[in-house]
Amino acid sequence: MNKNGVLQNSIISFAIVLSVIIASYSFVNRNSDKNTISVTGLSERNFESDLIVWKSQFTVKNNSLTAAYAEIKSNNAIITNFLTDKGIKKEEMTFSAVEIAKEYIYSNGPGGTSFTTFDGYRLNQSVSISSGAVEKIEKLSREITELINKGIEITSMPPQYYYTKLANLKLEMLAEATKDGLQRAETIADNGDASLGGLVNSTQGVFQIVGFNSAEDYSWGGAFNTSSKKKTASVTVKLMYKAK
């Protein structure tokens, strides 16, 4: 046999051996995957918000832009004094920039024509309060009528509730969910006449926050409730263990 034939046979032999090795490895891996226990661990925690954000918007309207700006500036001072008298610190208040818009009245004329008439300038400004004194701000949001009685056109938004220790809460709940999953896997192994091996894989599920005792739907992207002071957080962890 010439050298080319020997080389060709050697390559074919090597390819056959390599194929056997790959097939054997795949067979072992496939059987290995079957000897596993997959579980989902869950952690739920009820907690109460420790930060409230309340926002309101006040507005003025005047045919003169100068007069309108002077009026909204006066209202800003009245609102600031009102909030200060209620025990709100100035560093807890944030006033937005003044928004200015021209308003028009749209009318229909003879022959299907239409025309507009200038109806004045409307200026809007909002004030946001962020505080850890949750109950005090809740009470304040209900006392907004005192400003309305002073002739200020103001609208109160629903308070938004947050939790400043959320990062620590997530870590604690992940540990709880992992422990819960381990207990589930051990129960399955014990009842299946097997012993639990090491952890093969783990995947964190979505962290969800909904209102306490609410009927809110969970979301694939993760729910994050800000409308309820009392909340329920939940997280899942998918775990895969070897089974012996």
DRENTIRO-625135 format. One line per field, with one value per residue (C-alpha): residue number from 1; residue in three letters; x, y, z. Coordinates in steps of 0.05 Angstrom, whole numbers, always signed. Each point is the difference from the previous one (the first is absolute). Layout:
<atoms>
seq <- [NUM/...] $
type <- [ALA/...] $
u <- [X/...] $
v <- [Y/...] $
w <- [Z/...] $
</atoms>
This chain:
<atoms>
seq <- [1/2/3/4/5/6/7/8/9/10/11/12/13/14/15/16/17/18/19/20/21/22/23/24/25/26/27/28/29/30/31/32/33/34/35/36/37/38/39/40/41/42/43/44/45/46/47/48/49/50/51/52/53/54/55/56/57/58/59/60/61/62/63/64/65/66/67/68/69/70/71/72/73/74/75/76/77/78/79/80/81/82/83/84/85/86/87/88/89/90/91/92/93/94/95/96/97/98/99/100/101/102/103/104/105/106/107/108/109/110/111/112/113/114/115/116/117/118/119/120/121/122/123/124/125/126/127/128/129/130/131/132/133/134/135/136/137/138/139/140/141/142/143/144/145/146/147/148/149/150/151/152/153/154/155/156/157/158/159/160/161/162/163/164/165/166/167/168/169/170/171/172/173/174/175/176/177/178/179/180/181/182/183/184/185/186/187/188/189/190/191/192/193/194/195/196/197/198/199/200/201/202/203/204/205/206/207/208/209/210/211/212/213/214/215/216/217/218/219/220/221/222/223/224/225/226/227/228/229/230/231/232/233/234/235/236/237/238/239/240/241/242/243/244] $
type <- [MET/ASN/LYS/ASN/GLY/VAL/LEU/GLN/ASN/SER/ILE/ILE/SER/PHE/ALA/ILE/VAL/LEU/SER/VAL/ILE/ILE/ALA/SER/TYR/SER/PHE/VAL/ASN/ARG/ASN/SER/ASP/LYS/ASN/THR/ILE/SER/VAL/THR/GLY/LEU/SER/GLU/ARG/ASN/PHE/GLU/SER/ASP/LEU/ILE/VAL/TRP/LYS/SER/GLN/PHE/THR/VAL/LYS/ASN/ASN/SER/LEU/THR/ALA/ALA/TYR/ALA/GLU/ILE/LYS/SER/ASN/ASN/ALA/ILE/ILE/THR/ASN/PHE/LEU/THR/ASP/LYS/GLY/ILE/LYS/LYS/GLU/GLU/MET/THR/PHE/SER/ALA/VAL/GLU/ILE/ALA/LYS/GLU/TYR/ILE/TYR/SER/ASN/GLY/PRO/GLY/GLY/THR/SER/PHE/THR/THR/PHE/ASP/GLY/TYR/ARG/LEU/ASN/GLN/SER/VAL/SER/ILE/SER/SER/GLY/ALA/VAL/GLU/LYS/ILE/GLU/LYS/LEU/SER/ARG/GLU/ILE/THR/GLU/LEU/ILE/ASN/LYS/GLY/ILE/GLU/ILE/THR/SER/MET/PRO/PRO/GLN/TYR/TYR/TYR/THR/LYS/LEU/ALA/ASN/LEU/LYS/LEU/GLU/MET/LEU/ALA/GLU/ALA/THR/LYS/ASP/GLY/LEU/GLN/ARG/ALA/GLU/THR/ILE/ALA/ASP/ASN/GLY/ASP/ALA/SER/LEU/GLY/GLY/LEU/VAL/ASN/SER/THR/GLN/GLY/VAL/PHE/GLN/ILE/VAL/GLY/PHE/ASN/SER/ALA/GLU/ASP/TYR/SER/TRP/GLY/GLY/ALA/PHE/ASN/THR/SER/SER/LYS/LYS/LYS/THR/ALA/SER/VAL/THR/VAL/LYS/LEU/MET/TYR/LYS/ALA/LYS] $
u <- [+0/+29/+9/-63/-41/+30/-14/-71/-13/+30/-46/-61/+19/+10/-67/-35/+33/-18/-72/-4/+28/-49/-58/+20/+7/-68/-30/+31/-24/-70/-5/+32/-55/-53/+31/-19/-54/-27/-40/-24/+12/-45/+6/-55/+6/-51/+28/-20/+28/+46/+2/-58/+1/-58/-9/-50/-8/-25/-20/-18/-30/+4/-2/+65/+61/+33/-61/-6/+73/-7/-61/+32/+61/-46/-35/+68/+16/-68/+8/+71/-24/-59/+46/+51/-56/-19/+70/+29/+73/+21/+49/-58/-36/+17/-33/+1/+13/-61/-35/-31/-53/-43/-74/-49/-75/-18/-64/-39/-16/-49/+9/+37/+59/+34/+43/+36/+0/+56/-26/+60/+62/-3/+59/+10/+49/+6/+28/+25/+12/+44/+1/+8/-56/-52/-61/+13/+3/-63/-36/+27/-24/-71/+6/+12/-70/+30/+38/-61/-36/+55/-18/+56/-18/+37/-7/+26/+28/-5/+61/+53/+32/+70/+47/+71/+28/-23/+71/+9/-70/+15/+64/-37/-56/+47/+32/-69/-22/+64/-10/-73/+22/+52/-53/-46/+56/+18/-73/-5/+65/-21/-67/+32/+49/+59/+52/+11/+65/+31/-31/+4/-34/-39/-41/-33/-72/-33/-4/-72/-31/-76/-48/-13/-63/-12/-24/+57/+26/+72/+41/+53/+43/-13/-55/+20/-58/+7/-72/-6/+35/-3/+30/+18/+65/+14/+57/+13/+64/+5/+49/+27/+35/+34/-37/+39] $
v <- [+0/+68/+57/+35/-62/-8/+73/-5/-63/+35/+60/-45/-41/+63/+27/-65/+1/+74/-14/-57/+46/+56/-49/-30/+69/+20/-64/+12/+72/-19/-51/+51/+51/-52/-11/+70/+31/+68/+43/+72/+34/+57/+57/+50/+58/+53/+68/+73/+58/+48/+55/+40/+46/+47/+46/+55/+50/+71/+44/+71/+32/+72/+37/+34/-44/+48/-1/-75/-10/+48/-39/-68/+27/+26/-68/-33/+42/-15/-75/+1/+35/-48/-60/+30/+13/-73/-21/-14/+19/+40/-54/-49/+45/+0/+51/-13/+51/+41/-26/+53/-14/+45/-18/+12/-5/-36/+25/-15/+57/+6/-43/-55/+45/-4/+49/+4/+53/+9/-19/+16/-32/-60/-11/-66/-17/-62/-12/-68/-21/-59/-20/-57/+28/-42/+13/+75/+7/-43/+47/+60/-26/+0/+72/+29/+31/+54/+26/-3/+43/+51/+6/-44/-48/-62/-74/-55/-64/-67/-12/-49/-48/-29/-41/+25/-68/-38/-23/-35/-29/-31/-34/-28/-26/-33/-37/-22/-23/-40/-33/-15/-32/-43/-26/-17/-37/-39/-20/-25/-39/-31/-22/-25/-46/+43/+45/+72/+19/+68/+60/-3/+64/+58/+56/+59/+14/+69/+43/+23/+53/+6/+32/-39/-43/+29/-34/+28/-44/-22/+21/-37/+62/+9/+39/+61/+29/+72/+16/-42/+15/-73/-47/-73/-19/-68/-33/-69/-39/-60/-52/-64/-52/-65/-62/-62] $
w <- [+0/-18/+49/-23/+14/+70/+15/-25/+43/+61/-8/-8/+62/+41/-22/+20/+69/+10/-19/+50/+55/-16/-2/+66/+32/-26/+28/+68/+1/-21/+56/+47/-15/+17/+69/+24/+42/-21/+49/+8/+66/+22/+49/+18/+48/+23/+16/+8/-40/+36/-54/-29/-61/-8/-60/-14/-57/+2/-59/-18/-62/-24/-66/+21/+5/+49/+45/-4/+19/+59/+24/-4/+36/+55/+4/+6/+61/+32/-12/+28/+64/+5/-4/+49/+50/-6/+20/-69/-8/-61/-20/-5/-51/-74/-46/-74/-54/-21/-62/-45/-52/-45/-1/-56/-11/-64/-34/-64/-47/-58/-61/+39/+18/+67/+39/+66/+54/+50/+69/+45/+29/+45/+47/+38/+54/+44/+69/+22/+72/+18/+73/+48/+43/-37/+44/+4/-76/-7/+46/-37/-67/+28/+25/-70/+3/+45/-60/-44/+51/-8/-74/-27/-57/+23/-15/+46/-29/+37/+45/-24/+50/-1/+43/+12/+23/-62/-19/+67/-3/-68/+26/+61/-43/-50/+58/+25/-69/-9/+68/-18/-65/+35/+49/-58/-36/+63/+10/-72/+7/+66/-27/-65/+35/-22/+31/-19/-33/-15/-32/-76/-21/+30/-32/+34/-18/-4/+62/+10/+45/+4/+49/+64/-6/-70/-63/-42/-56/-2/-60/-40/+5/+74/+35/+41/+39/+23/+17/+64/+65/+22/-51/-13/-34/-31/-37/-28/-11/-47/+25/-30/+44/-16/+23/+23] $
</atoms>
